[in-house]
Amino acid sequence: MGRRRRRKVIRTFRRTIPKVYTCPQCGKRTVTVQMIKEANIAHVACGTCKISGDITLSEGMTAVDAYCTWYDEAISGKRLEELKQGNLGEG
Ligand SMILES: [Zn+2]
């Protein structure tokens, strides 16, 4: 008696690009990229710590590219400085 075992073929299919990205500041996966084609910019914003910025789109740039550009700026301090200015509570 031979049992037939069917091997399940796991197909790797194209996944849609994730819509949320990791935040360089708070580390949460709540960063969204909004492509505003009319203005040729991408609006990147974190839903947790509210850090945000607009990235000018170059030809062929996708949401991921815009996110990477924004991320670089954020970790290099450009965006964080902007955020600190409105968040200073020294006293
Ligand atoms: Zn954040």
PDB file of the backbone (N, CA, C, O) and the ligand in Angstrom, with CONECT records:
HET     ZN  A 101       1
ATOM      1  N   MET A   1       0.839  -1.201   0.000  1.00  0.00           N
ATOM      2  CA  MET A   1       0.000   0.000   0.000  1.00  0.00           C
ATOM      3  C   MET A   1       0.876   1.253   0.000  1.00  0.00           C
ATOM      4  O   MET A   1       1.611   1.532   0.947  1.00  0.00           O
ATOM      5  N   GLY A   2       0.772   1.935  -1.015  1.00  0.00           N
ATOM      6  CA  GLY A   2       1.607   3.129  -1.084  1.00  0.00           C
ATOM      7  C   GLY A   2       0.774   4.386  -1.010  1.00  0.00           C
ATOM      8  O   GLY A   2      -0.115   4.628  -1.826  1.00  0.00           O
ATOM      9  N   ARG A   3       1.077   5.140  -0.051  1.00  0.00           N
ATOM     10  CA  ARG A   3       0.358   6.407   0.063  1.00  0.00           C
ATOM     11  C   ARG A   3       1.005   7.436  -0.850  1.00  0.00           C
ATOM     12  O   ARG A   3       2.223   7.605  -0.914  1.00  0.00           O
ATOM     13  N   ARG A   4       0.172   8.059  -1.498  1.00  0.00           N
ATOM     14  CA  ARG A   4       0.731   9.092  -2.374  1.00  0.00           C
ATOM     15  C   ARG A   4       0.894  10.399  -1.617  1.00  0.00           C
ATOM     16  O   ARG A   4      -0.043  10.959  -1.047  1.00  0.00           O
ATOM     17  N   ARG A   5       2.039  10.814  -1.642  1.00  0.00           N
ATOM     18  CA  ARG A   5       2.271  12.089  -0.962  1.00  0.00           C
ATOM     19  C   ARG A   5       2.485  13.180  -1.999  1.00  0.00           C
ATOM     20  O   ARG A   5       3.363  13.131  -2.860  1.00  0.00           O
ATOM     21  N   ARG A   6       1.677  14.094  -1.858  1.00  0.00           N
ATOM     22  CA  ARG A   6       1.834  15.202  -2.797  1.00  0.00           C
ATOM     23  C   ARG A   6       2.714  16.277  -2.192  1.00  0.00           C
ATOM     24  O   ARG A   6       2.481  16.776  -1.091  1.00  0.00           O
ATOM     25  N   ARG A   7       3.670  16.588  -2.915  1.00  0.00           N
ATOM     26  CA  ARG A   7       4.518  17.674  -2.437  1.00  0.00           C
ATOM     27  C   ARG A   7       3.859  18.998  -2.755  1.00  0.00           C
ATOM     28  O   ARG A   7       3.428  19.269  -3.876  1.00  0.00           O
ATOM     29  N   LYS A   8       3.805  19.780  -1.746  1.00  0.00           N
ATOM     30  CA  LYS A   8       3.245  21.110  -1.980  1.00  0.00           C
ATOM     31  C   LYS A   8       4.295  22.001  -2.612  1.00  0.00           C
ATOM     32  O   LYS A   8       5.379  22.208  -2.066  1.00  0.00           O
ATOM     33  N   VAL A   9       3.961  22.495  -3.717  1.00  0.00           N
ATOM     34  CA  VAL A   9       4.921  23.386  -4.367  1.00  0.00           C
ATOM     35  C   VAL A   9       4.701  24.797  -3.850  1.00  0.00           C
ATOM     36  O   VAL A   9       3.645  25.407  -4.021  1.00  0.00           O
ATOM     37  N   ILE A  10       5.726  25.268  -3.227  1.00  0.00           N
ATOM     38  CA  ILE A  10       5.615  26.633  -2.720  1.00  0.00           C
ATOM     39  C   ILE A  10       6.128  27.592  -3.789  1.00  0.00           C
ATOM     40  O   ILE A  10       7.319  27.659  -4.095  1.00  0.00           O
ATOM     41  N   ARG A  11       5.226  28.283  -4.303  1.00  0.00           N
ATOM     42  CA  ARG A  11       5.627  29.226  -5.350  1.00  0.00           C
ATOM     43  C   ARG A  11       5.922  30.584  -4.752  1.00  0.00           C
ATOM     44  O   ARG A  11       5.167  31.122  -3.942  1.00  0.00           O
ATOM     45  N   THR A  12       7.017  31.098  -5.171  1.00  0.00           N
ATOM     46  CA  THR A  12       7.299  32.463  -4.744  1.00  0.00           C
ATOM     47  C   THR A  12       6.724  33.404  -5.791  1.00  0.00           C
ATOM     48  O   THR A  12       7.185  33.483  -6.930  1.00  0.00           O
ATOM     49  N   PHE A  13       5.744  34.078  -5.367  1.00  0.00           N
ATOM     50  CA  PHE A  13       5.135  35.018  -6.294  1.00  0.00           C
ATOM     51  C   PHE A  13       5.482  36.430  -5.881  1.00  0.00           C
ATOM     52  O   PHE A  13       5.898  36.702  -4.755  1.00  0.00           O
ATOM     53  N   ARG A  14       5.302  37.278  -6.801  1.00  0.00           N
ATOM     54  CA  ARG A  14       5.651  38.668  -6.551  1.00  0.00           C
ATOM     55  C   ARG A  14       4.785  39.276  -5.468  1.00  0.00           C
ATOM     56  O   ARG A  14       3.561  39.329  -5.582  1.00  0.00           O
ATOM     57  N   ARG A  15       5.425  39.720  -4.447  1.00  0.00           N
ATOM     58  CA  ARG A  15       4.665  40.387  -3.401  1.00  0.00           C
ATOM     59  C   ARG A  15       4.562  41.860  -3.732  1.00  0.00           C
ATOM     60  O   ARG A  15       5.439  42.447  -4.367  1.00  0.00           O
ATOM     61  N   THR A  16       3.503  42.417  -3.297  1.00  0.00           N
ATOM     62  CA  THR A  16       3.399  43.859  -3.481  1.00  0.00           C
ATOM     63  C   THR A  16       4.372  44.544  -2.530  1.00  0.00           C
ATOM     64  O   THR A  16       4.636  44.057  -1.430  1.00  0.00           O
ATOM     65  N   ILE A  17       4.881  45.641  -2.956  1.00  0.00           N
ATOM     66  CA  ILE A  17       5.834  46.377  -2.144  1.00  0.00           C
ATOM     67  C   ILE A  17       5.162  46.805  -0.851  1.00  0.00           C
ATOM     68  O   ILE A  17       4.067  47.366  -0.874  1.00  0.00           O
ATOM     69  N   PRO A  18       5.810  46.546   0.275  1.00  0.00           N
ATOM     70  CA  PRO A  18       5.198  46.943   1.545  1.00  0.00           C
ATOM     71  C   PRO A  18       4.916  48.440   1.595  1.00  0.00           C
ATOM     72  O   PRO A  18       5.675  49.259   1.076  1.00  0.00           O
ATOM     73  N   LYS A  19       3.816  48.763   2.228  1.00  0.00           N
ATOM     74  CA  LYS A  19       3.419  50.174   2.227  1.00  0.00           C
ATOM     75  C   LYS A  19       3.954  50.930   3.426  1.00  0.00           C
ATOM     76  O   LYS A  19       3.885  52.158   3.487  1.00  0.00           O
ATOM     77  N   VAL A  20       4.479  50.192   4.365  1.00  0.00           N
ATOM     78  CA  VAL A  20       5.038  50.859   5.537  1.00  0.00           C
ATOM     79  C   VAL A  20       6.517  50.533   5.672  1.00  0.00           C
ATOM     80  O   VAL A  20       6.968  49.438   5.338  1.00  0.00           O
ATOM     81  N   TYR A  21       7.253  51.508   6.168  1.00  0.00           N
ATOM     82  CA  TYR A  21       8.692  51.359   6.291  1.00  0.00           C
ATOM     83  C   TYR A  21       9.124  51.655   7.719  1.00  0.00           C
ATOM     84  O   TYR A  21       8.367  52.207   8.519  1.00  0.00           O
ATOM     85  N   THR A  22      10.349  51.277   8.014  1.00  0.00           N
ATOM     86  CA  THR A  22      10.851  51.476   9.367  1.00  0.00           C
ATOM     87  C   THR A  22      11.320  52.917   9.557  1.00  0.00           C
ATOM     88  O   THR A  22      11.965  53.497   8.685  1.00  0.00           O
ATOM     89  N   CYS A  23      10.987  53.468  10.695  1.00  0.00           N
ATOM     90  CA  CYS A  23      11.320  54.854  10.995  1.00  0.00           C
ATOM     91  C   CYS A  23      12.751  54.946  11.532  1.00  0.00           C
ATOM     92  O   CYS A  23      13.130  54.191  12.427  1.00  0.00           O
ATOM     93  N   PRO A  24      13.534  55.860  10.991  1.00  0.00           N
ATOM     94  CA  PRO A  24      14.918  56.020  11.452  1.00  0.00           C
ATOM     95  C   PRO A  24      14.996  56.617  12.853  1.00  0.00           C
ATOM     96  O   PRO A  24      16.020  56.494  13.523  1.00  0.00           O
ATOM     97  N   GLN A  25      13.935  57.253  13.292  1.00  0.00           N
ATOM     98  CA  GLN A  25      13.984  57.896  14.598  1.00  0.00           C
ATOM     99  C   GLN A  25      13.422  57.027  15.717  1.00  0.00           C
ATOM    100  O   GLN A  25      14.083  56.809  16.733  1.00  0.00           O
ATOM    101  N   CYS A  26      12.217  56.539  15.531  1.00  0.00           N
ATOM    102  CA  CYS A  26      11.595  55.777  16.618  1.00  0.00           C
ATOM    103  C   CYS A  26      11.696  54.273  16.397  1.00  0.00           C
ATOM    104  O   CYS A  26      11.422  53.489  17.306  1.00  0.00           O
ATOM    105  N   GLY A  27      12.090  53.870  15.193  1.00  0.00           N
ATOM    106  CA  GLY A  27      12.297  52.453  14.936  1.00  0.00           C
ATOM    107  C   GLY A  27      11.033  51.655  14.680  1.00  0.00           C
ATOM    108  O   GLY A  27      11.089  50.443  14.472  1.00  0.00           O
ATOM    109  N   LYS A  28       9.895  52.329  14.695  1.00  0.00           N
ATOM    110  CA  LYS A  28       8.631  51.633  14.455  1.00  0.00           C
ATOM    111  C   LYS A  28       8.382  51.512  12.954  1.00  0.00           C
ATOM    112  O   LYS A  28       8.870  52.311  12.155  1.00  0.00           O
ATOM    113  N   ARG A  29       7.631  50.516  12.606  1.00  0.00           N
ATOM    114  CA  ARG A  29       7.330  50.304  11.200  1.00  0.00           C
ATOM    115  C   ARG A  29       6.035  51.027  10.841  1.00  0.00           C
ATOM    116  O   ARG A  29       5.016  50.413  10.523  1.00  0.00           O
ATOM    117  N   THR A  30       6.114  52.329  10.904  1.00  0.00           N
ATOM    118  CA  THR A  30       4.902  53.109  10.680  1.00  0.00           C
ATOM    119  C   THR A  30       5.129  54.265   9.713  1.00  0.00           C
ATOM    120  O   THR A  30       4.376  55.238   9.703  1.00  0.00           O
ATOM    121  N   VAL A  31       6.170  54.146   8.907  1.00  0.00           N
ATOM    122  CA  VAL A  31       6.462  55.213   7.952  1.00  0.00           C
ATOM    123  C   VAL A  31       5.734  54.934   6.637  1.00  0.00           C
ATOM    124  O   VAL A  31       5.841  53.851   6.062  1.00  0.00           O
ATOM    125  N   THR A  32       5.002  55.929   6.188  1.00  0.00           N
ATOM    126  CA  THR A  32       4.293  55.776   4.924  1.00  0.00           C
ATOM    127  C   THR A  32       4.838  56.771   3.897  1.00  0.00           C
ATOM    128  O   THR A  32       5.301  57.858   4.242  1.00  0.00           O
ATOM    129  N   VAL A  33       4.771  56.373   2.652  1.00  0.00           N
ATOM    130  CA  VAL A  33       5.230  57.242   1.570  1.00  0.00           C
ATOM    131  C   VAL A  33       4.043  57.540   0.662  1.00  0.00           C
ATOM    132  O   VAL A  33       3.393  56.643   0.125  1.00  0.00           O
ATOM    133  N   GLN A  34       3.793  58.825   0.516  1.00  0.00           N
ATOM    134  CA  GLN A  34       2.683  59.251  -0.314  1.00  0.00           C
ATOM    135  C   GLN A  34       3.247  59.916  -1.566  1.00  0.00           C
ATOM    136  O   GLN A  34       3.902  60.957  -1.499  1.00  0.00           O
ATOM    137  N   MET A  35       2.981  59.299  -2.690  1.00  0.00           N
ATOM    138  CA  MET A  35       3.506  59.848  -3.937  1.00  0.00           C
ATOM    139  C   MET A  35       2.550  60.921  -4.470  1.00  0.00           C
ATOM    140  O   MET A  35       1.391  60.652  -4.787  1.00  0.00           O
ATOM    141  N   ILE A  36       3.068  62.121  -4.554  1.00  0.00           N
ATOM    142  CA  ILE A  36       2.246  63.206  -5.085  1.00  0.00           C
ATOM    143  C   ILE A  36       2.806  63.576  -6.460  1.00  0.00           C
ATOM    144  O   ILE A  36       3.673  64.439  -6.599  1.00  0.00           O
ATOM    145  N   LYS A  37       2.280  62.894  -7.452  1.00  0.00           N
ATOM    146  CA  LYS A  37       2.838  62.989  -8.803  1.00  0.00           C
ATOM    147  C   LYS A  37       2.690  64.392  -9.386  1.00  0.00           C
ATOM    148  O   LYS A  37       3.560  64.864 -10.118  1.00  0.00           O
ATOM    149  N   GLU A  38       1.592  65.046  -9.060  1.00  0.00           N
ATOM    150  CA  GLU A  38       1.342  66.380  -9.623  1.00  0.00           C
ATOM    151  C   GLU A  38       2.420  67.370  -9.200  1.00  0.00           C
ATOM    152  O   GLU A  38       2.847  68.223  -9.978  1.00  0.00           O
ATOM    153  N   ALA A  39       2.851  67.233  -7.939  1.00  0.00           N
ATOM    154  CA  ALA A  39       3.864  68.146  -7.410  1.00  0.00           C
ATOM    155  C   ALA A  39       5.264  67.575  -7.577  1.00  0.00           C
ATOM    156  O   ALA A  39       6.259  68.226  -7.258  1.00  0.00           O
ATOM    157  N   ASN A  40       5.326  66.345  -8.082  1.00  0.00           N
ATOM    158  CA  ASN A  40       6.602  65.665  -8.273  1.00  0.00           C
ATOM    159  C   ASN A  40       7.374  65.477  -6.969  1.00  0.00           C
ATOM    160  O   ASN A  40       8.603  65.550  -6.937  1.00  0.00           O
ATOM    161  N   ILE A  41       6.635  65.237  -5.917  1.00  0.00           N
ATOM    162  CA  ILE A  41       7.283  64.969  -4.637  1.00  0.00           C
ATOM    163  C   ILE A  41       6.691  63.712  -3.986  1.00  0.00           C
ATOM    164  O   ILE A  41       5.614  63.238  -4.348  1.00  0.00           O
ATOM    165  N   ALA A  42       7.430  63.211  -3.029  1.00  0.00           N
ATOM    166  CA  ALA A  42       6.929  62.117  -2.203  1.00  0.00           C
ATOM    167  C   ALA A  42       6.902  62.613  -0.765  1.00  0.00           C
ATOM    168  O   ALA A  42       7.899  63.118  -0.249  1.00  0.00           O
ATOM    169  N   HIS A  43       5.770  62.466  -0.139  1.00  0.00           N
ATOM    170  CA  HIS A  43       5.652  62.891   1.248  1.00  0.00           C
ATOM    171  C   HIS A  43       5.850  61.672   2.145  1.00  0.00           C
ATOM    172  O   HIS A  43       5.072  60.718   2.121  1.00  0.00           O
ATOM    173  N   VAL A  44       6.921  61.740   2.937  1.00  0.00           N
ATOM    174  CA  VAL A  44       7.251  60.627   3.816  1.00  0.00           C
ATOM    175  C   VAL A  44       6.946  61.041   5.247  1.00  0.00           C
ATOM    176  O   VAL A  44       7.375  62.106   5.690  1.00  0.00           O
ATOM    177  N   ALA A  45       6.212  60.214   5.969  1.00  0.00           N
ATOM    178  CA  ALA A  45       5.842  60.584   7.331  1.00  0.00           C
ATOM    179  C   ALA A  45       5.715  59.349   8.216  1.00  0.00           C
ATOM    180  O   ALA A  45       5.256  58.293   7.781  1.00  0.00           O
ATOM    181  N   CYS A  46       6.137  59.513   9.476  1.00  0.00           N
ATOM    182  CA  CYS A  46       5.998  58.437  10.449  1.00  0.00           C
ATOM    183  C   CYS A  46       4.745  58.668  11.287  1.00  0.00           C
ATOM    184  O   CYS A  46       4.524  59.766  11.797  1.00  0.00           O
ATOM    185  N   GLY A  47       3.951  57.653  11.422  1.00  0.00           N
ATOM    186  CA  GLY A  47       2.708  57.767  12.158  1.00  0.00           C
ATOM    187  C   GLY A  47       2.903  57.733  13.662  1.00  0.00           C
ATOM    188  O   GLY A  47       1.981  58.043  14.416  1.00  0.00           O
ATOM    189  N   THR A  48       4.098  57.359  14.105  1.00  0.00           N
ATOM    190  CA  THR A  48       4.327  57.243  15.546  1.00  0.00           C
ATOM    191  C   THR A  48       4.956  58.509  16.118  1.00  0.00           C
ATOM    192  O   THR A  48       4.409  59.117  17.038  1.00  0.00           O
ATOM    193  N   CYS A  49       6.112  58.906  15.571  1.00  0.00           N
ATOM    194  CA  CYS A  49       6.799  60.062  16.155  1.00  0.00           C
ATOM    195  C   CYS A  49       6.577  61.335  15.335  1.00  0.00           C
ATOM    196  O   CYS A  49       7.045  62.415  15.694  1.00  0.00           O
ATOM    197  N   LYS A  50       5.850  61.178  14.225  1.00  0.00           N
ATOM    198  CA  LYS A  50       5.423  62.334  13.413  1.00  0.00           C
ATOM    199  C   LYS A  50       6.549  63.011  12.643  1.00  0.00           C
ATOM    200  O   LYS A  50       6.368  64.108  12.115  1.00  0.00           O
ATOM    201  N   ILE A  51       7.701  62.370  12.575  1.00  0.00           N
ATOM    202  CA  ILE A  51       8.757  62.915  11.727  1.00  0.00           C
ATOM    203  C   ILE A  51       8.307  62.791  10.275  1.00  0.00           C
ATOM    204  O   ILE A  51       7.732  61.779   9.873  1.00  0.00           O
ATOM    205  N   SER A  52       8.575  63.832   9.500  1.00  0.00           N
ATOM    206  CA  SER A  52       8.098  63.798   8.130  1.00  0.00           C
ATOM    207  C   SER A  52       8.970  64.659   7.229  1.00  0.00           C
ATOM    208  O   SER A  52       9.784  65.452   7.701  1.00  0.00           O
ATOM    209  N   GLY A  53       8.790  64.492   5.942  1.00  0.00           N
ATOM    210  CA  GLY A  53       9.562  65.287   5.005  1.00  0.00           C
ATOM    211  C   GLY A  53       9.102  65.044   3.583  1.00  0.00           C
ATOM    212  O   GLY A  53       8.489  64.023   3.273  1.00  0.00           O
ATOM    213  N   ASP A  54       9.408  65.996   2.731  1.00  0.00           N
ATOM    214  CA  ASP A  54       9.072  65.859   1.324  1.00  0.00           C
ATOM    215  C   ASP A  54      10.341  65.610   0.518  1.00  0.00           C
ATOM    216  O   ASP A  54      11.357  66.280   0.705  1.00  0.00           O
ATOM    217  N   ILE A  55      10.264  64.654  -0.363  1.00  0.00           N
ATOM    218  CA  ILE A  55      11.404  64.315  -1.206  1.00  0.00           C
ATOM    219  C   ILE A  55      11.040  64.630  -2.653  1.00  0.00           C
ATOM    220  O   ILE A  55      10.010  64.181  -3.156  1.00  0.00           O
ATOM    221  N   THR A  56      11.883  65.394  -3.305  1.00  0.00           N
ATOM    222  CA  THR A  56      11.648  65.688  -4.713  1.00  0.00           C
ATOM    223  C   THR A  56      11.953  64.450  -5.547  1.00  0.00           C
ATOM    224  O   THR A  56      13.016  63.843  -5.423  1.00  0.00           O
ATOM    225  N   LEU A  57      11.015  64.096  -6.382  1.00  0.00           N
ATOM    226  CA  LEU A  57      11.163  62.879  -7.163  1.00  0.00           C
ATOM    227  C   LEU A  57      11.986  63.132  -8.420  1.00  0.00           C
ATOM    228  O   LEU A  57      11.770  64.102  -9.147  1.00  0.00           O
ATOM    229  N   SER A  58      12.928  62.237  -8.651  1.00  0.00           N
ATOM    230  CA  SER A  58      13.660  62.258  -9.904  1.00  0.00           C
ATOM    231  C   SER A  58      12.978  61.261 -10.856  1.00  0.00           C
ATOM    232  O   SER A  58      12.078  60.513 -10.473  1.00  0.00           O
ATOM    233  N   GLU A  59      13.430  61.286 -12.062  1.00  0.00           N
ATOM    234  CA  GLU A  59      12.804  60.432 -13.056  1.00  0.00           C
ATOM    235  C   GLU A  59      12.925  58.964 -12.663  1.00  0.00           C
ATOM    236  O   GLU A  59      14.015  58.482 -12.357  1.00  0.00           O
ATOM    237  N   GLY A  60      11.822  58.275 -12.673  1.00  0.00           N
ATOM    238  CA  GLY A  60      11.830  56.847 -12.406  1.00  0.00           C
ATOM    239  C   GLY A  60      11.899  56.471 -10.943  1.00  0.00           C
ATOM    240  O   GLY A  60      12.004  55.291 -10.608  1.00  0.00           O
ATOM    241  N   MET A  61      11.841  57.451 -10.075  1.00  0.00           N
ATOM    242  CA  MET A  61      11.907  57.163  -8.647  1.00  0.00           C
ATOM    243  C   MET A  61      10.614  56.544  -8.147  1.00  0.00           C
ATOM    244  O   MET A  61       9.515  56.960  -8.514  1.00  0.00           O
ATOM    245  N   THR A  62      10.777  55.546  -7.305  1.00  0.00           N
ATOM    246  CA  THR A  62       9.610  54.911  -6.725  1.00  0.00           C
ATOM    247  C   THR A  62       9.474  55.345  -5.263  1.00  0.00           C
ATOM    248  O   THR A  62      10.294  56.099  -4.740  1.00  0.00           O
ATOM    249  N   ALA A  63       8.431  54.855  -4.629  1.00  0.00           N
ATOM    250  CA  ALA A  63       8.212  55.183  -3.221  1.00  0.00           C
ATOM    251  C   ALA A  63       9.380  54.703  -2.366  1.00  0.00           C
ATOM    252  O   ALA A  63       9.769  55.360  -1.400  1.00  0.00           O
ATOM    253  N   VAL A  64       9.928  53.562  -2.730  1.00  0.00           N
ATOM    254  CA  VAL A  64      11.048  53.009  -1.969  1.00  0.00           C
ATOM    255  C   VAL A  64      12.274  53.911  -2.092  1.00  0.00           C
ATOM    256  O   VAL A  64      12.981  54.156  -1.114  1.00  0.00           O
ATOM    257  N   ASP A  65      12.513  54.398  -3.307  1.00  0.00           N
ATOM    258  CA  ASP A  65      13.648  55.304  -3.517  1.00  0.00           C
ATOM    259  C   ASP A  65      13.493  56.572  -2.684  1.00  0.00           C
ATOM    260  O   ASP A  65      14.442  57.059  -2.069  1.00  0.00           O
ATOM    261  N   ALA A  66      12.276  57.088  -2.684  1.00  0.00           N
ATOM    262  CA  ALA A  66      12.001  58.299  -1.922  1.00  0.00           C
ATOM    263  C   ALA A  66      12.214  58.050  -0.440  1.00  0.00           C
ATOM    264  O   ALA A  66      12.761  58.890   0.275  1.00  0.00           O
ATOM    265  N   TYR A  67      11.776  56.890   0.008  1.00  0.00           N
ATOM    266  CA  TYR A  67      11.949  56.535   1.413  1.00  0.00           C
ATOM    267  C   TYR A  67      13.435  56.454   1.769  1.00  0.00           C
ATOM    268  O   TYR A  67      13.855  56.940   2.819  1.00  0.00           O
ATOM    269  N   CYS A  68      14.221  55.841   0.892  1.00  0.00           N
ATOM    270  CA  CYS A  68      15.661  55.696   1.136  1.00  0.00           C
ATOM    271  C   CYS A  68      16.337  57.064   1.218  1.00  0.00           C
ATOM    272  O   CYS A  68      17.182  57.297   2.082  1.00  0.00           O
ATOM    273  N   THR A  69      15.960  57.952   0.322  1.00  0.00           N
ATOM    274  CA  THR A  69      16.521  59.300   0.327  1.00  0.00           C
ATOM    275  C   THR A  69      16.179  59.999   1.633  1.00  0.00           C
ATOM    276  O   THR A  69      17.031  60.611   2.276  1.00  0.00           O
ATOM    277  N   TRP A  70      14.925  59.892   2.001  1.00  0.00           N
ATOM    278  CA  TRP A  70      14.454  60.518   3.231  1.00  0.00           C
ATOM    279  C   TRP A  70      15.151  59.922   4.446  1.00  0.00           C
ATOM    280  O   TRP A  70      15.530  60.638   5.373  1.00  0.00           O
ATOM    281  N   TYR A  71      15.315  58.610   4.432  1.00  0.00           N
ATOM    282  CA  TYR A  71      15.959  57.893   5.535  1.00  0.00           C
ATOM    283  C   TYR A  71      17.388  58.391   5.713  1.00  0.00           C
ATOM    284  O   TYR A  71      17.837  58.648   6.830  1.00  0.00           O
ATOM    285  N   ASP A  72      18.103  58.525   4.577  1.00  0.00           N
ATOM    286  CA  ASP A  72      19.479  59.009   4.625  1.00  0.00           C
ATOM    287  C   ASP A  72      19.553  60.396   5.248  1.00  0.00           C
ATOM    288  O   ASP A  72      20.414  60.683   6.079  1.00  0.00           O
ATOM    289  N   GLU A  73      18.638  61.235   4.828  1.00  0.00           N
ATOM    290  CA  GLU A  73      18.605  62.594   5.357  1.00  0.00           C
ATOM    291  C   GLU A  73      18.286  62.579   6.849  1.00  0.00           C
ATOM    292  O   GLU A  73      18.848  63.345   7.632  1.00  0.00           O
ATOM    293  N   ALA A  74      17.390  61.710   7.213  1.00  0.00           N
ATOM    294  CA  ALA A  74      16.964  61.641   8.605  1.00  0.00           C
ATOM    295  C   ALA A  74      18.105  61.203   9.510  1.00  0.00           C
ATOM    296  O   ALA A  74      18.332  61.799  10.563  1.00  0.00           O
ATOM    297  N   ILE A  75      18.832  60.151   9.098  1.00  0.00           N
ATOM    298  CA  ILE A  75      19.901  59.662   9.971  1.00  0.00           C
ATOM    299  C   ILE A  75      21.114  60.575   9.929  1.00  0.00           C
ATOM    300  O   ILE A  75      21.921  60.577  10.858  1.00  0.00           O
ATOM    301  N   SER A  76      21.253  61.353   8.857  1.00  0.00           N
ATOM    302  CA  SER A  76      22.380  62.280   8.803  1.00  0.00           C
ATOM    303  C   SER A  76      22.081  63.543   9.613  1.00  0.00           C
ATOM    304  O   SER A  76      22.935  64.417   9.763  1.00  0.00           O
ATOM    305  N   GLY A  77      20.866  63.619  10.126  1.00  0.00           N
ATOM    306  CA  GLY A  77      20.573  64.678  11.078  1.00  0.00           C
ATOM    307  C   GLY A  77      19.758  65.824  10.517  1.00  0.00           C
ATOM    308  O   GLY A  77      19.241  66.648  11.272  1.00  0.00           O
ATOM    309  N   LYS A  78      19.637  65.885   9.205  1.00  0.00           N
ATOM    310  CA  LYS A  78      18.935  67.016   8.615  1.00  0.00           C
ATOM    311  C   LYS A  78      17.497  67.103   9.089  1.00  0.00           C
ATOM    312  O   LYS A  78      17.024  68.158   9.513  1.00  0.00           O
ATOM    313  N   ARG A  79      16.823  65.989   9.010  1.00  0.00           N
ATOM    314  CA  ARG A  79      15.412  65.992   9.364  1.00  0.00           C
ATOM    315  C   ARG A  79      15.216  66.046  10.869  1.00  0.00           C
ATOM    316  O   ARG A  79      14.266  66.650  11.368  1.00  0.00           O
ATOM    317  N   LEU A  80      16.115  65.415  11.571  1.00  0.00           N
ATOM    318  CA  LEU A  80      15.964  65.376  13.019  1.00  0.00           C
ATOM    319  C   LEU A  80      16.118  66.768  13.617  1.00  0.00           C
ATOM    320  O   LEU A  80      15.458  67.115  14.597  1.00  0.00           O
ATOM    321  N   GLU A  81      16.999  67.557  13.012  1.00  0.00           N
ATOM    322  CA  GLU A  81      17.169  68.915  13.500  1.00  0.00           C
ATOM    323  C   GLU A  81      15.882  69.710  13.354  1.00  0.00           C
ATOM    324  O   GLU A  81      15.485  70.465  14.242  1.00  0.00           O
ATOM    325  N   GLU A  82      15.251  69.518  12.220  1.00  0.00           N
ATOM    326  CA  GLU A  82      13.973  70.185  11.996  1.00  0.00           C
ATOM    327  C   GLU A  82      12.986  69.824  13.097  1.00  0.00           C
ATOM    328  O   GLU A  82      12.238  70.663  13.599  1.00  0.00           O
ATOM    329  N   LEU A  83      13.013  68.564  13.445  1.00  0.00           N
ATOM    330  CA  LEU A  83      12.055  68.084  14.425  1.00  0.00           C
ATOM    331  C   LEU A  83      12.382  68.641  15.812  1.00  0.00           C
ATOM    332  O   LEU A  83      11.487  69.016  16.568  1.00  0.00           O
ATOM    333  N   LYS A  84      13.672  68.688  16.131  1.00  0.00           N
ATOM    334  CA  LYS A  84      14.100  69.143  17.454  1.00  0.00           C
ATOM    335  C   LYS A  84      13.682  70.598  17.689  1.00  0.00           C
ATOM    336  O   LYS A  84      13.303  70.989  18.793  1.00  0.00           O
ATOM    337  N   GLN A  85      13.763  71.375  16.620  1.00  0.00           N
ATOM    338  CA  GLN A  85      13.453  72.793  16.767  1.00  0.00           C
ATOM    339  C   GLN A  85      12.060  73.020  17.375  1.00  0.00           C
ATOM    340  O   GLN A  85      11.843  73.933  18.171  1.00  0.00           O
ATOM    341  N   GLY A  86      11.155  72.174  16.975  1.00  0.00           N
ATOM    342  CA  GLY A  86       9.802  72.344  17.486  1.00  0.00           C
ATOM    343  C   GLY A  86       9.561  71.555  18.754  1.00  0.00           C
ATOM    344  O   GLY A  86       8.460  71.565  19.304  1.00  0.00           O
ATOM    345  N   ASN A  87      10.585  70.879  19.210  1.00  0.00           N
ATOM    346  CA  ASN A  87      10.383  69.940  20.301  1.00  0.00           C
ATOM    347  C   ASN A  87      11.264  70.215  21.507  1.00  0.00           C
ATOM    348  O   ASN A  87      11.331  69.418  22.442  1.00  0.00           O
ATOM    349  N   LEU A  88      11.927  71.337  21.470  1.00  0.00           N
ATOM    350  CA  LEU A  88      12.861  71.625  22.542  1.00  0.00           C
ATOM    351  C   LEU A  88      12.136  71.995  23.843  1.00  0.00           C
ATOM    352  O   LEU A  88      11.295  72.893  23.872  1.00  0.00           O
ATOM    353  N   GLY A  89      12.477  71.299  24.883  1.00  0.00           N
ATOM    354  CA  GLY A  89      11.825  71.582  26.144  1.00  0.00           C
ATOM    355  C   GLY A  89      12.836  71.851  27.237  1.00  0.00           C
ATOM    356  O   GLY A  89      12.709  71.350  28.355  1.00  0.00           O
ATOM    357  N   GLU A  90      13.817  72.629  26.915  1.00  0.00           N
ATOM    358  CA  GLU A  90      14.846  72.905  27.917  1.00  0.00           C
ATOM    359  C   GLU A  90      14.356  73.950  28.915  1.00  0.00           C
ATOM    360  O   GLU A  90      13.646  74.891  28.563  1.00  0.00           O
ATOM    361  N   GLY A  91      14.739  73.764  30.114  1.00  0.00           N
ATOM    362  CA  GLY A  91      14.347  74.771  31.063  1.00  0.00           C
ATOM    363  C   GLY A  91      14.557  74.210  32.399  1.00  0.00           C
ATOM    364  O   GLY A  91      14.295  74.879  33.398  1.00  0.00           O
TER     365      GLY A  91
HETATM  366 ZN    ZN A 101       8.926  57.443  13.907  1.00  0.00          ZN2+
END
